[in-house]
Amino acid sequence: MGAFLKLVDAVLFLFFVVIAVAAPLIDAQMCLPAGLFPDLLVELNSWYTREYGDYLVAEKPHFFVGIVWVELLFQWPLALLNLYGILGGKPWFNTTCLIYGVSCFTCMAAILSELVGSQKASDKLLMTYFPFMGLGVLAFLRGLLPHSSKTTSTIGKRPLLGRKKRV
C-alpha cells in the first residue's frame, strides 16, 4: 500500500504544481484586468482559447468567473499547502487534500455540466477539462486514505513520560 500511496502522491504533486503555477498566471486573467499580466501570458491564454475553442474563457459567463474566484481564493492556497504537505510529510495533508478534492470535484461538475449540456464543446475541449475532474476525485480519495510517510526524526519531540532531573 505504501508504494501505491507514493505513486498517488507523486501524481497529485504534479497536479498541484500545475495549479500553483496556472491559477495565478493564466486563470486569474478571467477575473483581473489584462494589463496586470505580461503580454506573453495574455497571448498564451488567447492562443489556448482559439486552439481549444474554450467558449467559457472567451465568453466569461458569470458562473465560470465565480468558479475561477473560488479557485484563486480557496483552491490555490490549498494546492500550495498540499505541495508543502507532500514534501514535508505533514499529517494534516489528508485533510487539506480531502478539502481540495471535494472543492475541485464540485467546481468541475458545474463546468462539465455546462460543456456537455450545451453541446458547444469539442471533444478536444472536453479532454482538457475531464482530467481535472479525475484529479479532483483522486485528491478526494487520497484524503480518505491513511497518511503515507512516517516521521523517523525525534528532533524537537519530548518523551511522553517526565524527564529525569539533573542533579
VMD Tcl script that draws the C-alpha trace (Angstrom):
set ca {
  {0.00 0.00 0.00}
  {2.92 2.35 0.72}
  {4.21 2.27 -2.86}
  {0.70 2.91 -4.20}
  {0.28 5.93 -1.91}
  {3.66 7.27 -3.01}
  {2.56 6.96 -6.65}
  {-0.73 8.73 -5.94}
  {1.14 11.44 -4.03}
  {3.53 11.89 -6.98}
  {0.62 12.31 -9.41}
  {-1.09 14.75 -7.06}
  {2.18 16.62 -6.55}
  {2.43 17.24 -10.30}
  {-1.23 18.30 -10.38}
  {-0.72 20.75 -7.51}
  {2.38 22.20 -9.20}
  {0.30 22.84 -12.34}
  {-2.41 24.53 -10.25}
  {0.15 26.53 -8.26}
  {1.54 27.99 -11.48}
  {-1.51 28.16 -13.76}
  {-4.06 29.63 -11.33}
  {-2.35 32.98 -10.71}
  {-0.80 33.32 -14.16}
  {-3.49 32.01 -16.53}
  {-6.80 31.54 -14.73}
  {-6.60 34.88 -12.95}
  {-6.91 36.57 -16.35}
  {-10.62 35.71 -16.19}
  {-11.13 37.98 -13.16}
  {-8.43 40.61 -13.27}
  {-7.59 43.25 -15.91}
  {-5.37 42.03 -18.75}
  {-2.98 44.92 -18.10}
  {-1.78 43.21 -14.93}
  {-0.29 40.33 -16.91}
  {2.70 40.22 -19.26}
  {1.80 40.17 -22.97}
  {3.25 36.66 -23.27}
  {0.72 35.27 -20.75}
  {-2.18 37.15 -22.33}
  {-1.21 35.78 -25.73}
  {-0.85 32.26 -24.31}
  {-4.38 32.50 -22.91}
  {-5.70 33.80 -26.26}
  {-3.96 31.00 -28.12}
  {-5.47 28.39 -25.77}
  {-8.95 29.88 -26.22}
  {-8.64 29.76 -30.03}
  {-6.89 26.39 -30.25}
  {-9.29 24.53 -27.96}
  {-12.42 26.55 -28.66}
  {-12.92 27.25 -24.97}
  {-16.05 29.36 -25.15}
  {-16.18 29.64 -21.36}
  {-12.89 31.53 -21.32}
  {-13.92 33.60 -24.34}
  {-17.45 34.49 -23.18}
  {-16.73 34.66 -19.42}
  {-20.17 33.62 -18.13}
  {-20.82 34.73 -14.56}
  {-20.89 31.21 -13.08}
  {-17.50 30.46 -14.64}
  {-15.93 33.67 -13.35}
  {-17.28 32.76 -9.91}
  {-15.69 29.33 -10.10}
  {-12.38 30.92 -11.06}
  {-12.63 33.15 -7.97}
  {-13.17 30.01 -5.87}
  {-10.08 28.53 -7.48}
  {-7.97 31.61 -6.81}
  {-9.11 32.36 -3.27}
  {-9.70 28.84 -1.93}
  {-8.23 26.09 -4.09}
  {-4.95 27.80 -4.98}
  {-3.87 28.26 -1.33}
  {-4.91 24.67 -0.64}
  {-2.79 23.49 -3.59}
  {0.20 25.32 -2.10}
  {-0.49 23.77 1.30}
  {-0.77 20.34 -0.30}
  {2.58 20.78 -2.04}
  {4.14 21.61 1.32}
  {2.25 18.74 2.95}
  {3.53 16.20 0.44}
  {7.12 17.44 0.59}
  {7.15 17.69 4.37}
  {5.16 14.52 5.05}
  {2.70 16.50 7.14}
  {-0.05 14.60 8.95}
  {-2.66 17.22 8.00}
  {-2.11 16.56 4.28}
  {-5.04 14.11 4.22}
  {-7.41 16.79 5.48}
  {-6.28 19.51 3.07}
  {-6.23 17.03 0.19}
  {-9.78 15.92 1.00}
  {-10.99 19.53 1.15}
  {-9.26 20.35 -2.14}
  {-10.66 17.25 -3.84}
  {-14.24 17.99 -2.81}
  {-13.96 21.62 -3.93}
  {-12.33 20.71 -7.25}
  {-14.88 17.98 -7.94}
  {-17.78 20.33 -7.19}
  {-16.44 23.07 -9.47}
  {-15.67 20.63 -12.26}
  {-19.16 19.13 -12.01}
  {-20.65 22.55 -12.76}
  {-18.21 23.26 -15.61}
  {-18.58 19.83 -17.22}
  {-22.37 20.01 -16.91}
  {-22.28 23.20 -18.95}
  {-19.81 21.84 -21.50}
  {-21.67 18.58 -22.06}
  {-25.18 20.02 -21.74}
  {-24.63 22.92 -24.13}
  {-23.18 20.61 -26.79}
  {-20.90 23.50 -27.80}
  {-17.74 21.85 -26.54}
  {-15.49 19.91 -28.88}
  {-14.00 16.59 -27.84}
  {-10.64 18.34 -27.64}
  {-12.03 20.84 -25.11}
  {-13.71 18.11 -23.07}
  {-10.43 16.22 -22.94}
  {-8.78 19.25 -21.33}
  {-11.41 19.53 -18.58}
  {-12.19 15.88 -17.76}
  {-8.72 15.12 -16.31}
  {-9.25 17.85 -13.72}
  {-12.43 16.08 -12.61}
  {-10.46 12.84 -12.30}
  {-7.69 14.54 -10.35}
  {-10.29 16.09 -8.04}
  {-11.67 12.61 -7.37}
  {-8.13 11.30 -6.83}
  {-7.41 14.10 -4.33}
  {-10.70 13.37 -2.56}
  {-9.93 9.65 -2.31}
  {-6.34 10.33 -1.23}
  {-7.71 12.40 1.61}
  {-9.60 9.35 2.84}
  {-6.52 7.09 2.84}
  {-4.04 6.86 5.71}
  {-1.02 9.16 5.87}
  {1.79 7.66 3.77}
  {5.02 8.82 5.39}
  {6.24 8.05 8.85}
  {8.40 10.55 10.63}
  {11.54 8.98 12.00}
  {13.08 12.18 13.32}
  {12.93 12.80 17.04}
  {14.18 16.38 16.82}
  {12.01 18.66 18.90}
  {9.96 15.80 20.34}
  {9.74 15.34 24.06}
  {9.30 12.00 25.75}
  {5.81 11.15 26.86}
  {6.94 10.45 30.43}
  {8.55 13.04 32.66}
  {12.22 13.85 32.15}
  {14.84 12.85 34.65}
  {16.02 15.66 36.83}
  {19.63 16.73 36.57}
  {21.47 16.89 39.84}
}
mol new
graphics top color blue
foreach p $ca { graphics top sphere $p radius 0.5 }
foreach p [lrange $ca 0 end-1] q [lrange $ca 1 end] { graphics top cylinder $p $q radius 0.2 }
display resetview
